[in-house]
Amino acid sequence: MNEFKGKTALVTGASRGIGAAAAVALAAQGCGRVIVHYNSYPEGAEQALNAIRAAGAEGVAIQADLSTMEGTRKLAGEVAGLGGIHYLINNAGSLIRRATLDQHSEELFDTVMNLNVKSLWFLTQAIVPAIEAAGGGAVVNVSSIAARNGGGPGATIYAAAKAAVSAITKGLAKELAPKNIRVNAVSPGTVDNHFHEMFSTKAVLEGVVKATPAGRLATNEDISDCIVFLCSSRSSYILGQTIEINGGFYMV
Ligand SMILES: NC(=O)c1ccc[n+]([C@@H]2O[C@H](COP(=O)([O-])OP(=O)(O)OC[C@H]3O[C@@H](n4cnc5c(N)ncnc54)[C@H](OP(=O)(O)O)[C@@H]3O)[C@@H](O)[C@H]2O)c1
């Protein structure tokens, strides 16, 4: 009996990177329907949908800017029309841009917090009734190694946002366990994808590889494999954890 068969997953930020890999992996596991959220990259969402359909699942794409409450409500509203949800993967997030204390603005602070924390909180609030109605399921949040080490240069508020994600994961794990909803998080180290193409130089990434016992950066699939595990009953006694996936770069 395939436990994923006929289940529905919602993956935010699934137009590329970790989210796209998770959406496709959940379809490959047997989910009947995968909802692909995206913001600015419809072509990526389309590619993810093609891979989801090739794996035999129904794919639905929804656009929303999760740095605003309007966008969060739009996504929640459109998902509400689609019936029960079993797995919510709160993956969408960004550093937005690097800024040290002296360079920071109130607007940047709010955007980083709204995208990485506020939208995760209120989207989860909106989706939990649909998971409950479906008989329970799992929420997997995407934190970051930055939550543990304070982040790289100019990433302090992003790190603080991700620390909030890890704390929310613990609080919600306790609150939602009686509803048969397990909440956990993954905490990637440095993933070889679009995120660091935007925010890090080649030299910095080479330095990370040298300092990583595994001898390489993470792949999107290194992270999505753990997301699938945290959705599955193989992790049924794991609640409120943030799993560090960083090749040994930072051990806690
Ligand atoms: N890459 C890493 O090394 C790393 C390390 C630790 C944690 N993380 C976390 O992992 C998660 C996934 O990132 P990734 O590595 O896969 O990066 P990515 O390839 O840049 O993907 C980011 C995803 O988030 C979406 N997103 C960004 N801004 C958004 C907004 N304003 N509204 C809605 N969606 C938005 C993007 O949508 P569009 O492209 O459609 O705009 C995209 O699908 C993030 O939470 C990130 O903070 C990444």
The ligand as an ORCA input file, in Angstrom:
! r2SCAN-3c Opt
* xyz 0 1
  N      19.773     27.572     -1.591
  C      20.280     27.476     -0.377
  O      21.496     27.292     -0.189
  C      19.374     27.569      0.826
  C      19.947     27.374      2.086
  C      19.131     27.434      3.209
  C      17.779     27.680      3.071
  N      17.258     27.893      1.840
  C      15.811     28.134      1.752
  O      15.245     27.182      0.876
  C      14.013     27.685      0.352
  C      13.988     27.452     -1.147
  O      15.015     28.207     -1.747
  P      15.876     27.662     -2.966
  O      17.215     27.354     -2.480
  O      15.139     26.623     -3.715
  O      15.981     29.033     -3.801
  P      15.425     29.452     -5.233
  O      15.867     28.442     -6.239
  O      15.815     30.856     -5.410
  O      13.815     29.317     -5.089
  C      13.102     30.187     -4.269
  C      11.620     29.936     -4.455
  O      10.902     30.839     -3.601
  C       9.987     31.603     -4.378
  N       9.884     32.985     -3.909
  C      10.886     33.896     -3.773
  N      10.379     35.099     -3.466
  C       9.012     34.940     -3.407
  C       7.925     35.819     -3.147
  N       8.083     37.124     -2.920
  N       6.675     35.299     -3.150
  C       6.476     33.991     -3.394
  N       7.461     33.116     -3.679
  C       8.709     33.590     -3.680
  C      10.538     31.592     -5.784
  O       9.470     31.815     -6.697
  P       9.710     32.485     -8.193
  O      11.057     31.990     -8.660
  O       8.566     31.965     -8.996
  O       9.661     33.966     -8.003
  C      11.159     30.205     -5.877
  O      10.201     29.256     -6.283
  C      13.957     29.151      0.777
  O      13.106     29.275      1.889
  C      15.400     29.466      1.165
  O      15.453     30.507      2.093
  C      18.015     27.827      0.715
*
